[in-house]
């Protein structure tokens, strides 16, 4: 701390976001994300903590929780729907395979080729949907992790708010 330059207590803090550009995916890079949060979010949070009434802070925390839970449930719904579509396509592929087998035993080569082509298309569609489901599951896990972090941050903020309110009450005595 002794190496910091002396400044007036009311001098504004300088934020250096020069290394970050508009094209940066700060949510993908942990270091860039941390720099962005330290530079933009934490000063605003500190300012809000000392200037806003506790009711407003609690309303903001509640809204953040509700929104994060809303996004998580929406993602769960999409994953569930994709799973149902994949199951449906898998059943369709099984039916087409059975039809191919029946036609092979019947002996109509043109019909066999047509059914095999349909089965191949259905299989590729099912594979694509399976890939999308796996991607949705990865995104869901990522959102769950973010939700956990947000809940941890919210708990921290509530603790800080309670501490600040306690100190404020003590200072008024």
The 8 nearest C-alpha neighbors of each residue, nearest first, counted from 0:
[[1, 2, 3, 4, 5, 6, 8, 7],
 [0, 2, 3, 4, 5, 6, 7, 8],
 [3, 1, 0, 4, 5, 6, 7, 8],
 [2, 4, 1, 0, 5, 6, 7, 12],
 [5, 3, 6, 2, 1, 0, 7, 8],
 [4, 6, 3, 7, 8, 2, 1, 10],
 [7, 5, 8, 4, 10, 9, 3, 11],
 [6, 8, 10, 9, 5, 11, 4, 12],
 [9, 7, 10, 6, 11, 5, 12, 4],
 [8, 10, 7, 11, 6, 12, 5, 13],
 [11, 9, 7, 8, 12, 6, 13, 5],
 [12, 10, 9, 13, 8, 7, 14, 6],
 [11, 13, 14, 10, 42, 9, 38, 15],
 [14, 12, 11, 15, 38, 10, 16, 39],
 [13, 15, 38, 16, 12, 39, 17, 37],
 [16, 14, 17, 13, 38, 18, 19, 34],
 [15, 17, 19, 18, 14, 35, 38, 34],
 [16, 18, 19, 15, 20, 14, 21, 35],
 [19, 17, 16, 20, 15, 31, 23, 34],
 [20, 18, 17, 16, 23, 21, 31, 25],
 [21, 19, 22, 23, 18, 17, 16, 24],
 [20, 22, 23, 19, 24, 25, 18, 17],
 [21, 23, 20, 24, 19, 25, 18, 26],
 [24, 22, 20, 25, 21, 19, 31, 28],
 [23, 25, 26, 27, 22, 28, 21, 31],
 [26, 24, 32, 31, 28, 27, 23, 29],
 [25, 27, 24, 32, 28, 29, 31, 23],
 [28, 26, 25, 24, 29, 32, 31, 23],
 [29, 27, 25, 31, 30, 26, 32, 24],
 [28, 30, 32, 31, 33, 27, 26, 25],
 [29, 31, 33, 32, 28, 34, 25, 35],
 [32, 30, 34, 25, 28, 33, 29, 35],
 [31, 33, 25, 29, 35, 30, 34, 26],
 [32, 34, 36, 30, 31, 35, 37, 29],
 [35, 33, 31, 37, 32, 36, 38, 30],
 [36, 34, 32, 38, 33, 37, 39, 31],
 [35, 37, 40, 33, 39, 38, 34, 41],
 [38, 36, 34, 41, 35, 39, 33, 40],
 [39, 37, 35, 36, 14, 34, 40, 41],
 [40, 38, 36, 35, 37, 41, 42, 43],
 [39, 41, 36, 43, 42, 44, 37, 38],
 [40, 42, 44, 37, 43, 39, 45, 36],
 [43, 41, 45, 44, 40, 46, 39, 38],
 [44, 42, 46, 40, 41, 45, 47, 39],
 [43, 45, 41, 47, 42, 46, 48, 40],
 [46, 44, 48, 42, 47, 43, 41, 49],
 [45, 47, 43, 44, 48, 49, 50, 42],
 [48, 46, 44, 50, 51, 45, 49, 43],
 [47, 49, 45, 46, 50, 44, 51, 160],
 [48, 50, 46, 47, 51, 45, 52, 163],
 [51, 49, 47, 48, 46, 52, 45, 53],
 [50, 52, 47, 48, 49, 55, 53, 56],
 [53, 51, 54, 55, 56, 50, 48, 49],
 [52, 54, 56, 55, 57, 51, 160, 48],
 [55, 53, 57, 52, 56, 58, 51, 59],
 [54, 56, 58, 53, 57, 52, 59, 51],
 [57, 55, 53, 59, 58, 54, 60, 52],
 [56, 58, 60, 54, 59, 55, 61, 53],
 [59, 57, 55, 61, 56, 60, 54, 62],
 [60, 58, 62, 56, 57, 61, 63, 55],
 [59, 61, 57, 63, 62, 58, 56, 64],
 [60, 62, 58, 64, 63, 59, 57, 65],
 [63, 61, 59, 65, 64, 60, 66, 58],
 [62, 64, 60, 66, 61, 65, 67, 59],
 [63, 65, 61, 67, 62, 66, 68, 60],
 [64, 66, 62, 68, 63, 67, 69, 61],
 [67, 65, 69, 63, 68, 64, 62, 70],
 [66, 68, 70, 64, 69, 65, 63, 71],
 [67, 69, 71, 65, 66, 70, 64, 72],
 [70, 68, 66, 72, 67, 71, 65, 73],
 [71, 69, 73, 67, 68, 72, 74, 66],
 [70, 72, 68, 74, 69, 73, 67, 75],
 [73, 71, 75, 69, 74, 70, 68, 76],
 [74, 72, 70, 76, 75, 71, 69, 77],
 [73, 75, 77, 71, 76, 72, 139, 70],
 [76, 74, 72, 78, 73, 77, 79, 71],
 [77, 75, 79, 73, 74, 78, 80, 72],
 [76, 78, 80, 74, 79, 75, 81, 73],
 [77, 79, 81, 75, 76, 80, 135, 82],
 [78, 80, 76, 82, 77, 81, 75, 83],
 [81, 79, 77, 83, 82, 78, 76, 84],
 [80, 82, 84, 78, 83, 79, 132, 77],
 [81, 83, 79, 85, 80, 84, 86, 78],
 [82, 84, 86, 80, 81, 85, 87, 79],
 [85, 83, 87, 81, 86, 82, 88, 80],
 [84, 86, 88, 82, 87, 83, 125, 89],
 [87, 85, 89, 83, 84, 88, 82, 90],
 [86, 88, 84, 90, 85, 89, 83, 91],
 [89, 87, 91, 85, 90, 86, 125, 84],
 [88, 90, 86, 92, 91, 87, 85, 93],
 [91, 89, 93, 87, 88, 92, 86, 94],
 [90, 92, 88, 94, 89, 93, 95, 87],
 [93, 91, 89, 95, 90, 94, 118, 121],
 [94, 92, 96, 90, 91, 95, 97, 89],
 [95, 93, 91, 97, 92, 96, 98, 90],
 [94, 96, 98, 92, 97, 93, 118, 99],
 [97, 95, 99, 93, 98, 94, 92, 100],
 [96, 98, 100, 94, 95, 99, 101, 93],
 [97, 99, 95, 101, 96, 100, 102, 94],
 [100, 98, 96, 102, 97, 101, 111, 114],
 [99, 101, 97, 103, 98, 102, 96, 104],
 [102, 100, 98, 104, 99, 103, 97, 105],
 [103, 101, 105, 99, 104, 100, 111, 98],
 [104, 102, 100, 106, 105, 101, 99, 111],
 [103, 105, 101, 102, 106, 100, 107, 99],
 [106, 104, 102, 103, 107, 101, 100, 108],
 [105, 107, 103, 104, 108, 102, 111, 110],
 [108, 106, 110, 109, 105, 111, 102, 103],
 [109, 107, 111, 110, 106, 112, 103, 102],
 [110, 108, 112, 111, 107, 113, 114, 106],
 [109, 111, 113, 112, 108, 107, 114, 102],
 [110, 112, 108, 114, 109, 113, 102, 99],
 [111, 113, 115, 109, 110, 114, 116, 108],
 [114, 112, 110, 116, 115, 111, 109, 117],
 [113, 115, 117, 111, 116, 112, 99, 118],
 [114, 116, 118, 112, 117, 113, 119, 111],
 [115, 117, 119, 113, 114, 118, 112, 120],
 [118, 116, 114, 120, 119, 115, 121, 113],
 [117, 119, 115, 121, 116, 120, 95, 92],
 [118, 120, 122, 116, 117, 121, 115, 123],
 [121, 119, 117, 123, 122, 118, 124, 116],
 [120, 122, 118, 124, 119, 123, 92, 125],
 [121, 123, 125, 119, 124, 120, 118, 126],
 [122, 124, 126, 120, 125, 121, 127, 119],
 [125, 123, 121, 127, 126, 122, 128, 120],
 [124, 126, 122, 128, 123, 127, 88, 85],
 [125, 127, 123, 129, 124, 128, 122, 130],
 [128, 126, 124, 130, 129, 125, 123, 131],
 [127, 129, 131, 125, 130, 126, 85, 132],
 [128, 130, 126, 132, 127, 131, 125, 133],
 [129, 131, 127, 133, 128, 132, 134, 126],
 [132, 130, 128, 134, 129, 133, 135, 127],
 [133, 131, 135, 129, 134, 130, 81, 128],
 [132, 134, 136, 130, 135, 131, 129, 137],
 [133, 135, 131, 137, 136, 132, 138, 130],
 [136, 134, 132, 138, 137, 133, 78, 139],
 [135, 137, 139, 133, 134, 138, 132, 140],
 [138, 136, 134, 140, 135, 139, 141, 133],
 [137, 139, 141, 135, 140, 136, 142, 134],
 [140, 138, 136, 142, 141, 137, 135, 143],
 [141, 139, 143, 137, 138, 142, 136, 144],
 [140, 142, 138, 144, 139, 143, 137, 145],
 [143, 141, 145, 139, 144, 140, 146, 138],
 [144, 142, 146, 140, 141, 145, 139, 147],
 [143, 145, 141, 147, 142, 146, 140, 148],
 [146, 144, 142, 148, 147, 143, 149, 141],
 [147, 145, 143, 149, 144, 148, 142, 150],
 [148, 146, 150, 144, 145, 149, 151, 143],
 [147, 149, 145, 151, 146, 150, 152, 144],
 [150, 148, 146, 152, 151, 147, 153, 145],
 [151, 149, 153, 147, 152, 148, 146, 154],
 [150, 152, 148, 154, 149, 153, 147, 155],
 [151, 153, 155, 149, 150, 154, 156, 148],
 [152, 154, 150, 156, 155, 151, 149, 157],
 [153, 155, 157, 151, 152, 156, 150, 158],
 [156, 154, 152, 158, 153, 157, 159, 151],
 [157, 155, 159, 153, 158, 154, 160, 152],
 [156, 158, 160, 154, 159, 155, 161, 153],
 [157, 159, 155, 161, 156, 160, 162, 154],
 [160, 158, 156, 162, 157, 161, 163, 155],
 [161, 159, 157, 163, 162, 158, 156, 164],
 [160, 162, 164, 158, 159, 163, 165, 157],
 [163, 161, 159, 165, 160, 164, 158, 166],
 [164, 162, 160, 166, 165, 161, 159, 167],
 [163, 165, 167, 161, 166, 162, 160, 168],
 [164, 166, 162, 168, 163, 167, 161, 169],
 [167, 165, 169, 163, 164, 168, 170, 162],
 [166, 168, 164, 170, 165, 169, 163, 171],
 [167, 169, 165, 171, 166, 170, 164, 172],
 [170, 168, 166, 172, 167, 171, 165, 164],
 [171, 169, 167, 172, 168, 166, 165, 164],
 [172, 170, 168, 169, 167, 166, 165, 164],
 [171, 169, 170, 168, 167, 166, 165, 164]]
